[in-house]
Amino acid sequence: MKTSLKTGYRALLIVAALAASPGFLQAQSYPVKPMRMVLPLPPGGAIDIVGRTTGAVVAERLGQPMIFDNKPGANTIVATDNCIKSSADGYNLCFITSNLSLNASLYSKLPYDHIRDLEPITNMVFPWEGLYLSGSVPAGNMRDLVAYSKANPGKLNFGSLGIGGSPHVVPEWIVKNTGASLTHIPFKGLPDLMRAFTAGEIHMFFLALGNPGYIENIKAGKMKVMFFGGDKRNPIITDAPSMAESGVPDHGFKSWWGMAAPRGTPREIIERLHTVFVEALRTPAIQQRFATMSLDIVANTPAEFAKYIIEDRARAERLVKTSGARLD
């Protein structure tokens, strides 16, 4: 009986000590003011839609507004650096992408260490990415495209959202592995890229299928899909081949979009944010919206996401090394 009383007393002391800790008290009252989500690309694209859609549900559940702060530039480095150097109090949220992994191999020096300086919350989605070709180019598959490019050197241009990142590196991988003749033209944002594509200034690009208008344009015949990344066919555009089926070697790298916070954000707040983000991602409205955008919801734990980010560096390094891309 005495042993049982002593055990119970110790448990009460532990609970009391936990409740008195600053992190616990801060998490209990969190949030008490508006939160900020730093987004790495201009408004309007799929990444922006995912951040704002999910963030709005999170804000509603936490009872505080979410301010969306778009900071495009330098292959997402501008946004990541800004968010990492913000207060680690749970009021600054970092929308991060697989560009973090690519940048670690593309640049010899970065203003941060993304593994050390970020607290992962959850990997939100895996986007389906494809290589899209203008209907004006006489090629119905990758074999035809490569042959046409070789017969017309310097004629075909591909666009990206800036130097670095999968929209740049994956086409460079194609060039290295097929001998295709393609010229890279970077753009500041999705609207500029799409205007150039419509005007015939670029002939192809590699981006997420969930960007506005892509599915409709493909079904209308304005855009042709050469392949979707990976070894499986897309569930919406089922007649397009996978990368493995197209004849281009699969690089094994997969884009992802997730949420993190600056290093030092209290663990209790990270756990609360994780719970609320996962709840938001599992709401029927978001699941339906993301399904129509061809986004696969992940919603893993902070520990699982952290492990994935660490492992992703090796996959990104292989893609960058083989593609030959380098920014300094």
C-alpha positions as CSV (number, residue, x, y, z in Angstrom):
1,M,0.0,0.0,0.0
2,K,2.8,2.4,0.9
3,T,4.6,1.6,-2.3
4,S,1.5,2.4,-4.3
5,L,1.0,5.7,-2.5
6,K,4.7,6.7,-3.2
7,T,4.3,5.8,-6.9
8,G,1.2,7.9,-7.1
9,Y,2.8,10.8,-5.3
10,R,5.8,10.7,-7.7
11,A,3.5,10.7,-10.7
12,L,1.7,13.8,-9.3
13,L,5.0,15.5,-8.9
14,I,6.0,14.7,-12.5
15,V,2.7,16.1,-13.8
16,A,3.0,19.2,-11.7
17,A,6.6,19.8,-12.9
18,L,5.5,19.3,-16.6
19,A,2.5,21.7,-16.1
20,A,4.9,24.3,-14.6
21,S,7.4,24.1,-17.5
22,P,7.4,27.1,-19.9
23,G,6.9,25.0,-23.0
24,F,3.8,23.3,-21.6
25,L,2.3,26.6,-20.4
26,Q,3.0,28.2,-23.8
27,A,1.4,25.3,-25.7
28,Q,-1.7,25.4,-23.5
29,S,-2.4,29.0,-24.4
30,Y,-1.1,28.8,-28.0
31,P,-2.1,30.5,-30.2
32,V,-3.0,33.9,-28.9
33,K,-2.3,36.0,-32.0
34,P,-2.2,35.6,-35.8
35,M,0.1,33.0,-37.3
36,R,2.2,33.5,-40.5
37,M,2.9,30.9,-43.2
38,V,5.9,31.7,-45.5
39,L,5.3,30.4,-49.0
40,P,8.2,29.9,-51.4
41,L,6.5,30.8,-54.7
42,P,4.3,33.6,-56.1
43,P,0.5,33.3,-55.6
44,G,-1.6,31.3,-58.0
45,G,0.2,28.0,-58.4
46,A,-0.5,24.6,-56.8
47,I,2.0,25.1,-53.9
48,D,0.2,28.4,-53.0
49,I,-3.2,26.7,-53.2
50,V,-2.1,23.8,-51.0
51,G,-0.6,26.2,-48.4
52,R,-3.6,28.6,-48.3
53,T,-6.3,25.8,-48.4
54,T,-4.7,23.8,-45.6
55,G,-3.7,26.9,-43.6
56,A,-7.2,28.3,-43.7
57,V,-8.6,25.1,-42.0
58,V,-5.7,25.1,-39.5
59,A,-6.5,28.7,-38.6
60,E,-10.2,28.0,-38.1
61,R,-9.4,25.1,-35.8
62,L,-6.9,27.1,-33.8
63,G,-9.1,30.2,-33.6
64,Q,-6.5,32.6,-35.0
65,P,-6.0,34.1,-38.4
66,M,-3.3,32.8,-40.8
67,I,-1.3,35.4,-42.7
68,F,0.1,34.0,-46.0
69,D,3.4,35.6,-46.8
70,N,4.7,34.8,-50.4
71,K,8.5,35.2,-50.6
72,P,9.6,33.8,-54.0
73,G,13.1,33.8,-55.2
74,A,16.4,31.9,-55.5
75,N,14.8,28.4,-55.9
76,T,12.9,28.8,-52.5
77,I,16.0,29.9,-50.6
78,V,14.6,33.4,-49.9
79,A,11.5,32.0,-48.2
80,T,13.3,29.3,-46.3
81,D,16.0,31.7,-45.0
82,N,13.3,34.2,-44.0
83,C,11.3,31.7,-42.1
84,I,14.3,30.0,-40.4
85,K,15.5,33.3,-39.1
86,S,12.0,34.2,-37.7
87,S,11.0,33.8,-34.1
88,A,10.7,30.2,-33.0
89,D,7.5,30.7,-31.1
90,G,5.0,28.7,-33.2
91,Y,3.7,31.8,-35.0
92,N,6.0,31.4,-38.1
93,L,5.4,28.4,-40.3
94,C,7.6,27.4,-43.2
95,F,6.1,25.8,-46.3
96,I,9.0,23.7,-47.5
97,T,9.5,21.6,-50.6
98,S,11.9,19.0,-52.0
99,N,13.9,21.9,-53.4
100,L,15.6,21.9,-49.9
101,S,17.2,18.6,-50.8
102,L,18.2,19.7,-54.3
103,N,19.6,23.0,-53.1
104,A,22.0,21.2,-50.8
105,S,23.7,19.7,-53.8
106,L,23.2,22.6,-56.2
107,Y,24.9,25.2,-54.0
108,S,28.2,24.9,-52.3
109,K,27.1,27.4,-49.6
110,L,23.6,28.2,-48.3
111,P,22.6,30.6,-45.5
112,Y,21.2,27.8,-43.5
113,D,21.3,24.0,-42.9
114,H,17.9,22.8,-43.6
115,I,18.3,19.6,-41.5
116,R,19.7,21.5,-38.5
117,D,17.6,24.7,-38.7
118,L,14.1,23.4,-39.3
119,E,11.6,21.5,-37.1
120,P,9.6,19.3,-39.4
121,I,5.8,19.2,-38.7
122,T,4.4,17.0,-41.5
123,N,5.0,16.1,-45.1
124,M,1.6,17.2,-46.6
125,V,1.6,15.9,-50.1
126,F,3.4,14.2,-52.9
127,P,2.5,16.0,-56.1
128,W,2.3,14.2,-59.5
129,E,4.7,15.9,-61.8
130,G,4.8,15.5,-65.6
131,L,6.7,16.6,-68.7
132,Y,4.3,18.5,-70.8
133,L,4.8,19.3,-74.5
134,S,3.2,21.8,-76.8
135,G,0.7,20.5,-79.3
136,S,2.7,22.3,-82.0
137,V,5.7,19.9,-81.6
138,P,5.3,16.8,-83.9
139,A,6.0,14.2,-81.2
140,G,3.7,11.8,-79.5
141,N,6.1,10.1,-77.2
142,M,9.6,10.5,-75.7
143,R,11.3,8.6,-78.5
144,D,9.7,10.9,-81.1
145,L,10.6,14.0,-79.0
146,V,14.3,13.0,-78.6
147,A,14.5,12.2,-82.4
148,Y,12.9,15.5,-83.3
149,S,15.1,17.5,-81.0
150,K,18.3,15.9,-82.4
151,A,17.1,16.6,-86.0
152,N,16.4,20.3,-85.0
153,P,19.2,21.3,-82.6
154,G,18.6,24.5,-80.6
155,K,14.9,24.6,-81.7
156,L,13.2,23.2,-78.6
157,N,13.1,25.2,-75.3
158,F,11.9,24.1,-71.9
159,G,10.8,26.4,-69.1
160,S,11.3,26.3,-65.4
161,L,10.5,28.4,-62.3
162,G,14.1,29.4,-62.0
163,I,17.5,27.8,-62.0
164,G,17.6,24.7,-59.8
165,G,14.6,22.7,-58.6
166,S,13.0,19.7,-60.3
167,P,11.5,21.7,-63.2
168,H,15.1,22.5,-64.2
169,V,17.0,19.5,-63.1
170,V,14.7,16.8,-64.4
171,P,14.8,18.0,-68.0
172,E,18.6,18.3,-67.7
173,W,18.5,14.6,-66.6
174,I,16.6,13.8,-69.7
175,V,19.2,15.6,-71.8
176,K,22.1,13.7,-70.2
177,N,20.3,10.3,-70.5
178,T,18.8,10.6,-74.0
179,G,21.0,13.1,-75.9
180,A,18.0,15.3,-76.5
181,S,18.8,18.9,-77.6
182,L,16.9,21.1,-75.2
183,T,17.5,24.7,-74.2
184,H,16.6,25.9,-70.7
185,I,14.7,29.2,-70.1
186,P,14.0,30.1,-66.5
187,F,11.0,32.3,-65.4
188,K,10.2,34.1,-62.2
189,G,6.8,32.5,-61.8
190,L,4.1,30.3,-63.2
191,P,2.1,33.0,-64.9
192,D,5.2,34.1,-66.9
193,L,6.0,30.5,-67.8
194,M,2.5,29.8,-69.0
195,R,2.4,33.0,-71.1
196,A,5.6,31.9,-72.8
197,F,4.3,28.4,-73.4
198,T,1.0,29.8,-74.9
199,A,3.0,32.1,-77.1
200,G,5.3,29.3,-78.4
201,E,8.5,30.8,-76.8
202,I,9.0,27.5,-74.8
203,H,7.8,24.1,-76.0
204,M,7.8,22.0,-72.8
205,F,8.0,22.1,-69.0
206,F,8.1,19.7,-66.0
207,L,5.7,20.7,-63.2
208,A,3.0,19.5,-60.9
209,L,-0.2,18.4,-62.6
210,G,-2.2,20.2,-59.9
211,N,-1.4,23.7,-61.2
212,P,-4.5,25.6,-62.5
213,G,-5.7,24.6,-65.9
214,Y,-3.2,21.8,-66.6
215,I,-5.7,18.9,-66.5
216,E,-8.2,20.8,-68.6
217,N,-5.6,21.8,-71.2
218,I,-4.4,18.2,-71.4
219,K,-7.9,16.8,-72.0
220,A,-8.5,19.6,-74.6
221,G,-5.4,18.5,-76.5
222,K,-3.5,21.8,-75.9
223,M,-0.8,20.1,-73.9
224,K,0.6,16.6,-74.4
225,V,2.0,14.5,-71.5
226,M,5.3,12.8,-72.4
227,F,5.4,11.0,-69.0
228,F,4.6,11.3,-65.3
229,G,7.4,10.9,-62.8
230,G,7.9,7.5,-61.2
231,D,6.9,4.0,-62.2
232,K,3.1,4.2,-62.0
233,R,0.5,5.8,-64.2
234,N,-1.4,8.9,-63.0
235,P,-5.0,8.0,-61.9
236,I,-6.5,11.0,-63.7
237,I,-4.6,11.1,-67.0
238,T,-4.4,7.3,-67.4
239,D,-3.3,7.2,-71.0
240,A,0.0,9.0,-70.3
241,P,3.0,6.7,-69.6
242,S,5.0,6.7,-66.4
243,M,8.6,7.8,-66.6
244,A,9.7,4.1,-66.5
245,E,7.5,3.3,-69.5
246,S,8.6,6.3,-71.5
247,G,12.2,5.0,-72.0
248,V,13.8,7.7,-69.8
249,P,15.7,6.1,-66.8
250,D,13.9,6.9,-63.5
251,H,16.0,9.1,-61.3
252,G,14.3,7.9,-58.1
253,F,13.7,11.4,-56.8
254,K,10.2,12.4,-55.7
255,S,9.0,16.0,-55.1
256,W,7.2,16.7,-51.8
257,W,5.6,19.7,-50.1
258,G,5.5,19.9,-46.3
259,M,5.3,22.1,-43.3
260,A,8.0,23.0,-40.8
261,A,8.9,25.7,-38.2
262,P,12.2,27.4,-37.2
263,R,14.6,25.4,-35.0
264,G,13.8,25.9,-31.3
265,T,10.0,26.0,-31.7
266,P,8.7,24.3,-28.5
267,R,8.1,20.6,-29.0
268,E,4.7,20.8,-27.5
269,I,3.7,23.4,-30.1
270,I,5.2,21.3,-32.9
271,E,3.1,18.4,-31.7
272,R,-0.1,20.5,-31.6
273,L,0.6,21.9,-35.0
274,H,1.1,18.4,-36.4
275,T,-2.2,17.3,-34.9
276,V,-4.1,20.2,-36.4
277,F,-2.4,20.0,-39.9
278,V,-3.1,16.2,-40.1
279,E,-6.7,16.8,-39.0
280,A,-7.0,19.5,-41.8
281,L,-5.5,17.2,-44.4
282,R,-8.0,14.5,-43.5
283,T,-11.1,16.7,-43.8
284,P,-13.3,15.5,-46.7
285,A,-13.2,19.0,-48.4
286,I,-9.4,19.0,-48.6
287,Q,-9.1,15.4,-49.6
288,Q,-11.6,16.0,-52.4
289,R,-9.8,19.2,-53.5
290,F,-6.4,17.7,-53.5
291,A,-7.6,14.6,-55.3
292,T,-8.8,16.7,-58.2
293,M,-5.3,18.3,-58.2
294,S,-3.7,14.9,-58.4
295,L,-1.9,15.4,-55.0
296,D,-1.3,12.3,-52.8
297,I,-1.8,13.2,-49.1
298,V,1.0,12.0,-46.8
299,A,0.3,13.5,-43.3
300,N,3.2,11.7,-41.5
301,T,4.6,12.4,-38.1
302,P,7.4,15.0,-37.4
303,A,9.9,12.1,-36.7
304,E,8.9,10.3,-39.9
305,F,9.2,13.6,-41.9
306,A,12.6,14.4,-40.4
307,K,13.9,10.9,-41.3
308,Y,12.6,11.3,-44.9
309,I,14.3,14.7,-45.3
310,I,17.6,13.3,-44.2
311,E,17.3,10.4,-46.6
312,D,16.2,12.6,-49.4
313,R,19.6,14.3,-49.6
314,A,21.1,11.2,-51.1
315,R,18.4,10.9,-53.8
316,A,18.7,14.6,-54.7
317,E,22.5,14.4,-54.8
318,R,22.3,11.6,-57.4
319,L,19.8,13.5,-59.6
320,V,21.8,16.7,-59.5
321,K,25.2,15.0,-60.1
322,T,23.9,13.0,-63.1
323,S,22.0,16.0,-64.6
324,G,25.2,18.1,-64.5
325,A,23.4,21.1,-63.0
326,R,25.4,23.3,-60.7
327,L,24.7,26.9,-59.5
328,D,28.1,27.9,-58.1
